[in-house]
Amino acid sequence: QVHLVESGGGLVQTGGSLRLSCAASTSIFGFRVMGWYRQAPGNQRDVVAQIATNGDTIYADSVKGRFTIYRDGAGMHLQMNSLKPEDTATYYCNAQRGPDSFWGPGTQVTVSS
């Protein structure tokens, strides 16, 4: 079983920045795809950004140019700049390995206007 843990969430003002991190109980380079999803109350969980084993990335249109996903020896990260109130949500780390998909418990991001 793989365990994922997110960190870095918090309260920030509009225009501010946060960096989310996802640590795994195993090497992250064994995952085919890793990504960040977010879910606001009453909404479905949507993809924010994903990074593949070869380093290719994709972003939701709403975060392009503001968010950057990357990996290093410490885990997977999401640098979030120019935050907006509509970015407020619980952010989840996801990792895919073969047919399996793993999730972290989530970290709350709140952007005040």
For each residue, the residues with C-beta under 8 A, 3 or more apart:
1: 25
2: 24 25 26 95 97 100 102
3: 24 25 102
4: 22 23 24 25 93 94 95 102 103 104
5: 22 23 24 93 104 105
6: 9 20 21 22 91 92 93 104 105 106 107
7: 20 21 22 23 107
8: 18 19 20 21 77 107
9: 6 18 20 91 107 108 109
10: 18 108 109 110
11: 110 111 112
12: 16 17 18 83 109 110 111 112
13: 16 111 112
14: 83 84 85 111 112 113
15: 82 83
16: 12 13 83 111
17: 12 79 80 81 82 83
18: 8 9 10 12 80 83 109
19: 8 77 78 79 80
20: 6 7 8 9 36 77 78 80 91 93 107 109
21: 6 7 8 74 75 76 77 78
22: 4 5 6 7 28 34 36 75 76 77 93 95 104
23: 4 5 7 74 75
24: 2 3 4 5 27 28 31 75 76 95
25: 1 2 3 4
26: 2 30
27: 24 30
28: 22 24 31 34 71 75 76 95
29: 53 71
30: 26 27 97
31: 24 28 34 53 95 96 97
32: 52 53 96 97 98
33: 50 51 52 53 95 96
34: 22 28 31 50 51 71 76 93 94 95 96
35: 47 48 49 50 51 69 93 94 95
36: 20 22 47 48 49 50 69 76 78 91 92 93 94
37: 45 46 47 48 91 92 94
38: 45 46 48 87 89 90 91 92 109
39: 43 44 45 46 89 90 92 106
40: 43 88 89 90
41:
42:
43: 39 40 46 89
44: 39
45: 37 38 39 92
46: 37 38 39 43 60
47: 35 36 37 50 58 60
48: 35 36 37 38 59 60 63 67 78 91
49: 35 36 57 58 59 60 63 67 68 69 78
50: 33 34 35 36 47 57 58 69
51: 33 34 35 55 56 57 69 70 71 76
52: 32 33 55 56 57
53: 29 31 32 33
54:
55: 51 52
56: 51 52
57: 49 50 51 52 69
58: 47 49 50
59: 48 49 63 64 67 69
60: 46 47 48 49 63 64
61: 64
62: 86
63: 48 49 59 60 66 67 80 87
64: 59 60 61 67
65:
66: 63 80 81 82 83
67: 48 49 59 63 64 78 79 80 81
68: 49 78 79 81
69: 35 36 49 50 51 57 59 76 77 78 79
70: 51 76 77 79
71: 28 29 34 51 75 76 77
72: 75 77
73:
74: 21 23 77
75: 21 22 23 24 28 71 72
76: 21 22 24 28 34 36 51 69 70 71 93 95
77: 8 19 20 21 22 69 70 71 72 74
78: 19 20 21 36 48 49 67 68 69 91
79: 17 19 67 68 69 70
80: 17 18 19 20 63 66 67 83 87 109
81: 17 66 67 68
82: 15 17 66
83: 12 14 15 16 17 18 66 80 87 109 111
84: 14 87 111
85: 14 88 111 112 113
86: 62 111
87: 38 63 80 83 84 109 111
88: 40 85 109 110 111
89: 38 39 40 43 108 109
90: 38 39 40 106 107 108 109
91: 6 9 20 36 37 38 48 78 106 107 108 109
92: 6 36 37 38 39 45 103 104 105 106
93: 4 5 6 20 22 34 35 36 76 103 104
94: 4 34 35 36 37 101 102 103 104
95: 2 4 22 24 28 31 33 34 35 76 101 102
96: 31 32 33 34 100 101 102
97: 2 30 31 32 100 102
98: 32
99:
100: 2 96 97
101: 94 95 96
102: 2 3 4 94 95 96 97
103: 4 92 93 94
104: 4 5 6 22 92 93 94 107
105: 5 6 92
106: 6 39 90 91 92
107: 6 7 8 9 20 90 91 104
108: 9 10 89 90 91
109: 9 10 12 18 20 38 80 83 87 88 89 90 91
110: 10 11 12 88
111: 11 12 13 14 16 83 84 85 86 87 88
112: 11 12 13 14 85
113: 14 85
